[in-house]
């Protein structure tokens, strides 16, 4: 395994000279502000792949002619704006999943118990031991147990227990996924039916929880990338795709490519947003991509497009051709 070589410290002015003289990336003294604000590693190393023309045997890069540092900034800003747009809608979906799932679970459990905290007396046929263990794990999670949120303390101090609809709001989303996973089949079927998730198996019922499970995991992972200021435009999970009828509507590589990218998130999100909101999301991203197209060279734009998983930006608009109905109760 190769060792990491310590690199010589370079001042911001020296970084400008290095980019000009050694990398062939046109950088002015005014561009120094971008190196200060973003950092060399985040800006240059993070977004250089779009501009690389060749790589030699020692992994040294040469870049497309007339590549400028401000082009890196354009992609960085595009990535930030994409992240902000996605985060807005993914948070909205997450909040709805928490609320609707817990409503249905309460509806199922409470006829079998006096209160939510009374799970120990619930008939094992009604609530599995796996679910009880999951709830215990949530209660013991330091992020929940030691939280000082005002509304949590209100219930702890005044009622000595936290209601389900309060608990579900402040636990990690992967805990919510676990709860859904071990919830009764009727609860899982309710969610699959509500979001009108089709089965990929013709021998099964019309709905399929496995697709929902994959979709929630994808939403959580990319939501975390957005929230932690990681790159999102080139998000990739090898062999992580679950194909839906909307992939098939787009055809081509959308139907057969197995690697999960941002385009797949945008397709899956279609299941969870009312059409009017989904249209706003898609149009915001379409305009963002169209704006970037006019700021960087054709080769770099093509790579960004491919990173997202798009054949053509207009394919985003094709996602609006078919409406997806959510069956709210």
N, C-alpha and C positions, 0 to 999 in steps of 0.2 A: 504494500500500500504506500503510495507516494507521501512524503513528508510535506507539511505546509511550510513554505519558505517565509521567513520574516521579511517584510518589505520595508524599504526605507520610508521614513516619515516624509511627507511632502506637504508644504504649506499650501494654502488655497491658490496663491499665485503660481507656485510650482506645479500644482495640478493642472492649471490652465496651460502652462507651457508644455507639460507632458502630453496632454490631450492633442495639442496642436502638432508638436514635433515628433512624438513617438507613435501616436495612434492615428494621426491624420484626420482627427475630428475637429472641425473648425470651431474654435472657442475664443470668444472675445473676453476682455477684462470685465465687461458688464455681465458676462455669464457666470462670473465667480459667485454671484448671489445665489444661483441655483445649487452650486456645490455646497455652499454654506447651509442653505435651507434643507436640502434633501440628503446631502452626504454623497460622496463619490460612489460608494458601494451600492446604495439604493438606486441612484440615478443611472450610473453608467453600467455597472455590472447587471443591474436589474432589468435593463431594457435594451441592451446592446444587440441581442440576437436578431432583432428586426433589421439591423443595418449591416450585419456581417456579410461581406462579399466572399471571402475565402478564409480558410484556417490552415496554417502550415503544420508540419509534423510535430512542432514543439508547441502547438496550440496557440500560436500567436495569430491574431485576427487582423485582416485588412477590411476596410469598410467601403461601402459604396461612395463614389466620388461626390463631393459637395455635401457629405453628411455633416450636420452641425449639432452642437450640444443642445441647441434649442429644440431640435427634432426629438431628442430624448425627453425633453421637458413636455412636449406635446403629448407623447404617449403616456408619460407619468400622469399628467393631468387628466387624460382620457380615462386611465385606469382608476384614478381616484373618483371621478364623476360616475363611472360605471359602478364602482363599489357603493357609492352613496345611494344611487338609484336602487340597486338591488337590496341594500340593507333596509331601506324604507319599506319595501313590499314584503321582504322575508320576515321582518319583525311583525308586520300586520298578520301574515299567515300564521306565524308561530303563536301569536296571541289568540287567534281564533281557534286553532287546534287545541290549545290548553283549555279554553273555555268550553267548547262543545264536547270535547272528550270527557271532561270532569262532570259536566251536566248529565251525560248519559250514564257514566259510571255511578254517580250518586243515585240516579233513578233506579239503577239495578241493585245497588248494595243496600240502600237505606231501608227497604222493606224487610231486610234480614237482620238489621242492627238498629239499636236505639240512636246511636250517633256514629259519625265517621270514625271517631277514636275508639269505638267499641268493637273493632274488628276481631278481637280475640274470641268473641262469643259467636261469630258468624259461622254458620254451617259451612264445612269444608266444600260441600258441593256447590255452594253459592260463590265463595271466594277462595281461590286456590292458595295453597301455602306459598307458592312462588310470588303471588301478589303481596301477601302479608310480609314476606321477607323483603320485597322491594320497597314497601312503605317504611319498614323499619330502617332500611339502609338510607332512605331519604331523610328520615328523622335524625339519624346519626351523622349525616353529612355535615362537617363543620361549617360549610358555607350556608347551610340552612339552620343548623342548631345554634350557631353563634351569631347569626345575623341580627343586626340592630335596627332593622327596618321598623318604622313607627307602627305600621299596621300589624306586624307580627307581634311586637311587644304588647300591643293593645289586647290582643286575644290571649296571649300567654299570661299576662298579668291579671286580666279580668275574668277569664273563663278557663284558664289552666289547660287549654287545648287550642289547636289551630284548625279552623274549618277547612274542608277539602278545597273549596273554591279560593281560599286564601293561599293555602299551601301550593297549589298548582301554579299560581302566578309567579312564585319566586324560586322554584327549584330549577336546576339545570335542565335544559331541554332533553338531554340524553336520558335523564331520569323519567321524563314524560314518555319518551319512546319505550323505555323499559316497562312502564306501567301499561301502556297500550298493548305491548307485546304479550303480557301475561293477563290481560283483562279477558273477561268472558267473550266467547265468540259472538254473542249478540251485540256487544259493544263495538267490536272490531267491524262487524258487518254493517253496523249503523254508520260508521265513519266512511267505509268504502262506498256505501249506497249514497250517502249525502254528497260525496264528491264525485259520484258517478264514475268510479274507476272500473274500467272494463277488465275482464279476465283475459289472459293470453292463452287460456286453456279452454277449448270448446266443450270439454267434458265437465267443466266446473260450472258453478253458478255464474251469473252475469257479472259479479263483482269479485275482486281479488285483493285480499289484504297484503299479499306479498309485494305488489306494486306500490301500494301506499307506504309500506315499511321502507322500501328503497327510496321513495320520494322524500319522506321525512328525514332520512339520514342525509340525503344530498342537500336538502334545504339547510339542515343544521350545520353541516361542514362548511358550506360556502358562506352562510351567515357568519360563522366564526371567522373565516378568512377576511370578510368585509370589516367586521368589528375590530379586528386586530391589525388593520392596516397592511395586510399582506397583498401581494399582487393577485388579482382575480381574473384578468382578461385571458390568462393562459392556464387557468385551472384545468388540471388533468387528473383523472382517475383511470388508469389502464383497465380495460375490460369491465368497466363499472356501469355500463349503460343498461337500462331497461327500456325496451322499445315499446312505444305506445302507438295508437292509431294516428296521432298527430305527426310522429316521425314518418309513418308510412304515407301520410298525406304529402309531405315534402319530397318523399322518394329519394332516389340516388343514394349517396353515402349516408344520408340521414337514416336510412333504413338499415344499413348493413354495418357501418362503422361501430366498433365495440367500445371505443374509449369515450368516457364521459367528459364533456366539456361544458362551458357556459351555455351553449345553445341548448343543451339537454335540460339544464335548469330552467331556461325560459320556456321550454315545452312543458315541463312538469308543473311549473307555476300556473300554467293555464288551468289546471284542475282546481286550483284553490282560490282564484280571484274571480269575482264577478266580471263579466265581459267588459263592462265599461272601464273598470280599473285596469284590467289586463291590457286594454287598448292604450291607455295612458302610459303604462310601463313600456310596451313595445315601441310606441312612437317616441318616447324619450330616448330609448337606446338607439333606435334607427337614426334619429337626428344627431346623436352623439357620434355614431360611426361615420355618418355622412360628413360631418364637420371635420373629423380627423383625416378623411380621404383627401381633403384639399390642403393639408398641412405637411404631409410627408410624401416621400417618393412612392411610386407605384409598387415597387418590390417590397418595401417595408410595410405598406398598407396591406398587401396580399398576405404577408406573414401574420400580421395582427388578425386579419379576418380568419385565417386558417386556425390560429390559436383559439379563437372564440368557437370555432367549429362551423363557421358560415361558408357556404359556397358563394353566395351573393347576398349583399345586405337586403335586397328586395325580398329574400326568402323570409325575413322577419315579418313582412307585411302579409305573406301567405298564411302565417299562423293566425291571422285575424279573419280569414275567410270562413272558418268553421267555428261556430259558437259552442262553448262548453257550458252546459247548465249545471248549477249546483242545486241540489235538492234540499234546501234548508227546511227543517221541520216546522 
